[in-house]
């Protein structure tokens, strides 16, 4: 798989986003609003206390600022493949000498890079200045946080990748994507930090793909994980990526088979 | 270039055909005869139930993307371009996909936009275009990268006469460069103008594959000769005519061109009478299709 066309697609995706300036400013405003609303909710819940169950207000704000900031970058187009299956152009895509998965990824990465530069950074900088967050535990932990965040994006992208393949059989996957997004919002720890969950639930959630999207990177950032725990966190992220890539590839093969055998 | 060996799929039944590189083949047949299935098998969008297909010596199902570098495919039920992107953006995607140089791309785009006439709406999104406008852009997108093999399913639907002529000219040029062309169409004028060979499908069976003239002789041999008489009605008894009709002074003779030629008929008439005008009507491909649709060609299969 030669990289050049995919880099060109990522660049095109990045540049096409910059054409919509109003949308860009609204996006930053939306992220800031969400962060400030959650800040208000947690301020009310903490009711002036410095910590609840050993979780400080700063830890909570750091969690939701970073998680919500990252969620602006981690925007995956869940309907890239389903829309092509619905209108039949998937068959034309199959005839092109580039991988459709590569195009999907390039398109999403170009968009993610735009979001990182023009949404994440401004929104996080403003939030840090107004609300304030924990500094990273160390430079090394910050570097590991960035690596873990990349893996987190990988988990999120591959979940969407595998679920999009279901469109070969279901055609309309809107409801499945909605359920997936609810699971991610609730169980990834971005809205409600997993620290507040019962121990048994936290234990289970730490092995699910959801917690490894946002919560693992945030925990590394805060220095809450030892080196073996960090390695375990990376391991879980990589295993989920491999599982979903495998699932997606199997479903893709079956979907293609359905097209060439049944003709649609 | 394309080889089918005892291929069966959906309506297609036991089709064997070899299409050499550089030839142009018109795929004709009534609706539902299996033309689109044939094209989908050739490009690897369908796998055969029985038999095998080879396109450029490769199994098109397993080498679809690889073949995509040198193959252009337009099928009626499959959009070629992204609906929500502009014409220019779609072409820019193709430039990236086919790794064209900036200079080469611009030159080729300009020529195609001029000839096919889509330059004036290049900033419109595809879903805002009319059928004819969209078809021009799709054809341009296929021709942009000079494919070695072009498969077209009813390419002229929605095109006006000028666009049809420009397309013919463009395709004829590409054929001179060695492009193999397979067109499925109900527009027999299109097929006649562009294709040196005809593949005739009838209820999924390949009932004819060969030169166009031979097809007409086999399936539509009845020609018509109209003569405006200025002399008496001649004796036509010993002529191998299918039928004749006299309307005032206009004599219409219908004959099987495999049995007698128009020259022989005229020679006979000249000896017996005099006339002021002559018109001959040759059978056309459209007549073949009409006969197939009426189920009148079975007699030929039995006799072949």
Interface residues (C-beta under 8 A of the other chain):
Chain A: X4 X5 X8 X9 X12 X16 X87 X88 X89 X91 X92 X94 X95 X96 X97 X98 X99 X259 X260 X261 X263
Chain B: X10 X37 X40 X43 X44 X45 X46 X47 X61 X64 X65 X66 X67 X68 X69 X71 X73 X75 X77 X78 X79 X80 X82 X83 X89 X92 X93 X96 X97 X98 X99
